[in-house]
Amino acid sequence: MRWLCFGLLLSLSACNIGRHLPAGEKLYAGTDINIVADSTVTKDEQTVLKTKLAELARPRPNSQLFGFPYKVALYYLFGEPKKENGFRAWFRKKFGSEPVLASARAINANAAVFAGTLKNEGYLEPSVTGELKEDGYKARGVYQVNVPQRFLVDSVAITIRQEKDTVRRVMQATAGRTVIKKGDPWRLDAIKIERERIAQALKQRGFYYFQPDYIKVLSLNDTARHRANLYFALDPAMPEAAGVPYAIRNVYIYPNYDLSTARSDTNLRKSYQTDQDFIVVDSSKQFNPKLFRDIVAVRPGRRYSSRAQDLTLQRFINIGAFKFVRNRFAPDEQGDSAVLDVHYYLTPYPSKSIKLELDGTSRSNNFNGTQVIASWRNRNTLGRAELLTINANAGIEFQVNSGEQSITNYRFGTEATLTFPRLVSPVRFNYDQRSTLPRTNATIGYQLIKRGGLYDLNSSQITFGYAWRRNQKIEHIFQPFNINYISVSNVSQAVTDTLISSDVPNIIKRQFNSILMSDQLIFSTLYTFNYNSSPRSNSPNTFLLTANVEPAGNLASLIFRKPLPNDPTRRGLLGVPYAQFIRADVNARFYRKLTPTLTWANRVFAGAGFTYGNSQGFQIPFTKQYFVGGINSIRAFRPRALGPGTVPRDTITSFPPFQDGGGDIKLEINTEFRLKFNKYLEGAAFVDAGNIWTYTNTALYGEGSQFTADFYKQLAVGAGLGVRLDLSYFLIRLDVATPLRKPYDVEGSNWVIKDFDFGSSAWRRQNLIFNIGIGYPF
């Protein structure tokens, strides 16, 4: 009854909106734009223009529901407030919206903005008219926009007076890199970008004071051909200093600068000069002078370069040793030349620190939980900003949504990593010295996983490698030295009893025995290639590629040649055979922003591993095997419940997964539409497909597990919907999915769509898979 009364009041208020408006005023209801275009203007161009002009139209009308301005009705519902803090004032502010009134002045202003926008896009002779069309208490702004033929660029030239000879030579040297080409549409934004490009080129060649505003542009337009010739020239009123190239005289570095002790920290009597002629004020000798050789690209005696300056600041900030970084340039004259003194003021972090963190964890095998991490850091271990990090962690994880297989893991581990902000290598790598500094990483660690009271999994690892960027888009990671030793211990009696039970499927017995009966020793080399198509780009398309190649055991085969006592066909170290294989995979992701709120995300993963030599006839080690299913994979199947091949592992739900084996080959394809409802809430619809296979060894799973030419007939397909909560620092994801196709026959067919039965609790329990995760799946 209350809602009925409220609806009645709202309806009565709607009838009276016009009566409440100021005398002679109309409620602004929106904007209509009618495009009348020249025959040379395509339909797509017209659509883009109409959308752009609609976004520029002002004012914005009040929100409407089925054409009804309900917030205005709520604004007037209880009449004018009598008290500033009374109920009526609160109700208006909370639920209502002040009416947006139609204005002839706004019509004229919009017409001028529309015409200017068209001119900026190269439609140089537009005409725009507008009027208010009234309908009851409402009025709409109606515009007729006449779009003429677009002007195209016919030529681009740089014209400089002879007396500006130095600037002219530099500008003309960069003319071939112009962003405006013959035949491009005449666009003001492109002209602005070209001015920025020229100014940046000059600043990189010593012209410290040069600004884009000092470049003027003349456009000579041929109205008969709709072509334009663009001429870029220096502003005659440009300051004299802007046309003078500057050289670097002195570089001062203050690596212990602090506002409270600035006088002492900048006392040049305490300074020393490095081999690169840097003047460093560091009386405590906290930093090795070679650090500044690696970081500072601005060098005494060279021309000033904005690129070298930006790179220097970027390196100081990213190296992790300095909390605050700022600089100052002091211009001067030296004889007939203009020079700059450069001052870098650096406030270091405390060299040593300790931190305690409590984290949530979400893994691809549906284990979610929490862990505590104690971390000790030394940010200047050897005097050149080397970072030593020692971590100790302990955590607990619960496997959610795994049916009767659910178990609990306990994790304990420690790890020490020493990171050098440079290449520590006798061999020189070819990296982009105009980019961030390369890094050398050395890590030693141990992890213990107590798997559900069934057994303990021990993993010890030593790695040494490099990471560097070729350019902004390409990153290389090369780890020439990796040693990983994995062993199983403390096998419980429950495992033994289960494995001898006649109720346990043979597939579970075989896969666990293959892991339980042998320790694993892996000597490998890893190379990773990362590509990002558009860093800092406004393009709606983004392409990311990660490729890995990992050969293992080749060097070990040359060193460890003695056969094992218990297996003369294999060789190893301390009674443990080393693995010999090669593994390679590619992970490609493509994202397209279809609208400001809708993104189409795609991923393709393909990987394969092949054993040979000391591992001939075996699968690759299970820590290197591929798996599908779970929160970041094919979400319609539980973690590691798919494959290899046609093996129906997703039907085995009554026994714990001691350590599921995977496959040597993997193919996975995912596509997902992500719709952002508001700042915090996002929805998704997705389809996942893929499977894993063995390469040669079929003893574990049988013939149906092997990769053949008919692999495409064994792909699993699933689909589902998702909800994501974006909390800025992290994203919580809930996905629900169901299989559409299984790799094996189900009642004579792989497709199980026909078996959908949402009303059956048994069907829902078996086929509706809920996934909870942190972050996007890809």
PERAJO-V844108 format. One record per pair of residues at least 24 apart in sequence whose C-alpha atoms are under 8 Angstrom apart, sorted by the first residue. I is the first residue (numbers start at 1). J is the second residue. If there is no record, write none. Layout:
I;J
I;J
//
This chain:
9;77
10;73
10;74
10;77
13;73
13;74
13;76
13;77
14;70
14;73
17;72
17;73
17;76
17;137
18;136
18;137
20;76
25;101
25;102
26;101
26;102
26;134
26;137
26;138
26;139
27;99
27;100
27;101
27;102
27;137
27;138
27;139
28;61
28;62
28;100
28;101
28;102
28;138
28;139
28;140
28;141
29;61
29;62
29;102
29;138
29;139
29;140
30;60
30;61
30;139
30;140
30;141
31;57
31;140
31;141
31;142
31;143
32;140
32;141
32;142
32;143
33;142
33;143
33;144
33;145
34;142
34;143
34;144
34;145
35;144
35;145
35;146
35;147
36;144
36;145
36;146
36;147
37;145
37;146
37;147
37;148
37;149
38;146
38;147
38;148
38;149
39;149
40;149
40;150
41;147
41;148
41;149
41;150
53;114
53;117
56;110
56;113
56;114
57;110
58;106
58;110
59;100
59;106
60;100
61;100
62;97
62;99
62;100
71;95
71;96
71;97
71;98
72;96
72;97
72;98
72;99
102;132
102;139
102;140
102;141
104;131
104;132
107;131
107;132
107;141
111;143
118;147
120;186
120;187
120;188
120;189
121;185
121;186
121;187
121;188
122;150
122;151
122;152
122;185
122;186
122;187
122;188
123;147
123;148
123;149
123;150
123;151
124;148
124;150
124;151
149;226
150;185
150;186
150;226
151;185
151;186
151;226
151;227
151;228
152;182
152;183
152;184
152;185
152;186
152;226
152;227
152;228
153;180
153;181
153;182
153;183
153;184
153;185
153;186
153;227
153;228
153;229
153;230
154;182
154;183
154;227
154;228
154;229
154;230
155;181
155;182
155;228
155;229
155;230
156;180
156;181
156;182
156;229
156;230
156;231
156;232
157;229
157;230
157;231
157;232
158;231
158;232
158;233
159;231
159;232
159;233
159;234
160;233
160;234
164;243
166;243
167;202
167;243
170;201
170;202
170;205
171;198
171;201
171;202
174;198
174;201
186;228
200;306
203;304
203;305
203;306
204;304
204;305
204;306
204;307
204;308
205;245
205;303
205;304
205;305
206;244
206;245
206;246
206;247
206;303
206;304
206;305
206;306
207;242
207;243
207;244
207;245
207;246
207;304
208;242
208;244
208;245
208;246
208;304
208;305
208;306
209;241
209;242
209;243
210;242
210;243
211;242
214;238
244;338
245;303
245;304
245;338
246;303
246;304
246;337
246;338
246;339
246;340
247;300
247;301
247;302
247;303
247;304
247;337
247;338
247;339
247;340
248;298
248;299
248;300
248;301
248;302
248;303
248;304
248;339
248;340
248;341
248;342
249;300
249;301
249;339
249;340
249;341
250;277
250;278
250;279
250;300
250;340
250;341
250;342
251;277
251;278
251;279
251;298
251;299
251;300
251;341
251;342
251;343
251;344
252;278
252;279
252;280
252;281
252;341
252;342
252;343
252;344
253;278
253;279
253;280
253;281
253;343
253;344
253;345
253;346
254;280
254;281
254;282
254;343
254;344
254;345
254;346
255;280
255;281
255;282
255;287
255;344
255;345
255;346
255;347
255;348
256;282
256;345
256;346
256;347
256;348
257;345
257;346
257;347
257;348
258;346
258;347
276;300
286;383
287;380
287;383
287;384
287;385
288;383
288;384
289;384
290;384
291;383
291;384
291;385
294;422
294;437
295;437
304;340
307;434
308;434
311;434
311;435
311;436
314;436
315;436
315;437
318;436
319;385
319;421
320;379
320;385
321;348
321;349
321;351
321;379
321;380
321;385
322;346
322;347
322;348
322;349
323;347
323;348
323;349
324;348
349;379
350;379
351;377
351;378
351;379
351;380
352;376
352;377
352;378
352;379
353;377
353;378
361;397
361;774
362;773
362;774
363;631
363;773
364;630
364;631
364;632
364;633
364;639
365;399
365;629
365;630
365;631
365;639
365;640
366;399
366;400
366;401
366;402
366;630
366;631
366;638
366;639
366;771
366;772
366;773
367;397
367;398
367;399
367;400
368;397
368;398
368;399
368;400
368;773
369;395
369;396
369;397
369;398
370;395
370;396
370;397
371;395
371;396
384;420
384;421
385;420
385;421
386;418
386;419
386;420
386;421
387;417
387;418
387;419
387;420
388;416
388;417
388;418
388;419
389;416
389;417
389;418
390;414
390;415
390;416
390;417
391;415
391;416
401;638
401;769
401;770
401;771
402;638
402;639
402;653
403;653
403;654
404;653
404;654
404;655
404;656
405;653
405;654
405;655
405;656
405;657
406;656
407;451
407;452
407;656
408;451
408;452
409;449
409;450
409;451
409;452
410;449
410;450
410;451
410;452
411;447
411;448
411;449
411;450
412;447
412;448
412;449
413;445
413;446
413;447
413;448
414;445
414;446
414;447
415;443
415;444
415;445
415;446
416;443
416;444
416;445
417;441
417;442
417;443
417;444
418;442
418;443
423;466
430;470
431;468
431;469
431;470
431;471
432;469
432;470
432;471
435;469
435;470
435;471
435;472
436;468
436;469
437;468
438;466
438;467
438;468
438;469
439;466
439;467
439;468
440;464
440;465
440;466
440;467
441;465
441;466
451;658
453;492
454;490
454;491
454;492
454;494
454;495
454;658
455;488
455;489
455;490
455;491
455;492
456;488
456;489
456;490
456;491
457;486
457;487
457;488
457;489
458;486
458;487
458;488
458;489
459;484
459;485
459;486
459;487
460;484
460;485
460;486
461;485
472;535
473;531
473;532
473;533
473;534
473;535
474;529
474;530
474;531
474;532
475;529
475;530
475;531
476;527
476;528
476;529
476;530
477;526
477;527
477;528
477;529
478;525
478;526
478;527
478;528
479;525
479;526
479;527
480;524
480;525
480;526
480;527
481;523
481;524
481;525
481;526
482;522
482;523
482;524
482;525
482;526
483;521
483;522
483;523
483;524
484;520
484;521
484;522
484;523
485;519
485;520
485;521
485;522
486;519
486;520
486;521
487;518
487;519
487;520
488;516
488;519
504;655
507;700
507;701
510;700
511;660
511;661
511;700
511;701
512;658
512;659
512;660
512;661
515;622
515;659
518;576
519;576
519;577
520;576
520;577
520;578
520;579
520;621
521;576
521;577
521;578
521;579
522;552
522;553
522;578
522;579
522;580
523;552
523;553
523;555
523;556
523;578
523;579
524;550
524;551
524;552
524;553
525;550
525;551
525;552
526;550
526;551
540;591
540;592
540;593
540;594
541;590
541;591
541;592
541;593
542;590
542;591
542;592
543;588
543;589
543;590
543;591
544;588
544;589
544;590
545;586
545;587
545;588
545;589
546;586
546;587
546;588
547;584
547;585
547;586
547;587
548;583
548;584
548;585
548;586
549;582
549;583
549;584
549;585
550;582
550;583
550;584
551;580
551;581
551;582
551;583
552;579
552;580
552;581
552;582
553;578
553;579
553;580
553;581
554;580
557;614
569;614
570;614
570;615
571;614
577;614
578;614
578;615
579;614
579;615
579;620
579;621
580;611
580;612
580;613
580;614
580;615
581;609
581;610
581;611
581;612
581;613
581;615
581;620
582;609
582;610
582;611
583;607
583;608
583;609
583;610
584;608
584;609
589;778
597;675
597;676
597;677
598;673
598;674
598;675
598;676
599;673
599;674
599;675
600;671
600;672
600;673
600;674
601;671
601;672
601;673
601;674
602;669
602;670
602;671
602;672
603;668
603;669
603;670
603;671
603;778
604;667
604;668
604;669
604;670
605;666
605;667
605;668
605;669
606;665
606;666
606;667
606;668
607;665
607;666
607;667
608;664
608;665
608;666
609;664
609;665
610;664
610;695
617;696
617;697
618;696
618;697
619;663
619;664
619;694
619;695
619;696
619;697
620;664
622;661
622;662
625;661
625;662
625;663
625;664
626;662
626;663
626;664
626;665
626;666
626;692
627;662
627;663
627;666
627;692
628;690
628;691
628;692
630;771
631;735
631;771
631;772
631;773
631;777
632;776
632;777
632;778
633;668
633;688
633;777
634;668
634;670
634;688
634;689
634;690
634;717
634;718
635;688
635;718
635;719
635;720
635;735
635;736
635;737
635;738
635;769
635;771
636;688
636;717
636;718
636;719
636;720
636;736
636;737
636;738
636;739
636;767
636;768
636;769
637;718
637;738
637;739
637;769
638;769
642;691
642;692
643;691
643;692
643;693
643;705
643;743
644;691
644;692
644;693
644;694
644;701
644;704
644;705
644;706
645;691
645;692
645;693
645;694
645;704
645;705
645;706
645;707
645;711
645;714
645;743
646;704
646;705
646;714
646;743
646;744
647;701
647;704
647;705
647;743
647;744
648;743
648;744
662;692
663;692
663;693
663;694
663;695
664;692
664;693
664;694
664;695
665;692
665;693
665;694
665;695
665;707
666;690
666;691
666;692
666;693
667;691
667;692
679;726
680;725
680;726
680;727
681;723
681;724
681;725
681;726
682;723
682;724
682;725
682;726
683;721
683;722
683;723
683;724
684;721
684;722
684;723
684;724
685;719
685;720
685;721
685;722
686;719
686;720
686;721
687;717
687;718
687;719
687;720
688;717
688;718
688;719
689;715
689;716
689;717
689;718
690;715
690;716
690;717
691;715
691;716
691;743
713;743
714;742
714;743
714;744
715;741
715;742
715;743
716;740
716;741
716;742
716;743
717;741
717;742
730;774
730;775
731;774
731;775
731;776
732;772
732;773
732;774
732;775
733;771
733;772
733;773
733;774
733;775
733;776
734;770
734;771
734;772
734;773
735;770
735;771
735;772
736;768
736;769
736;770
736;771
737;767
737;768
737;769
737;770
738;767
738;768
738;769
739;767
//
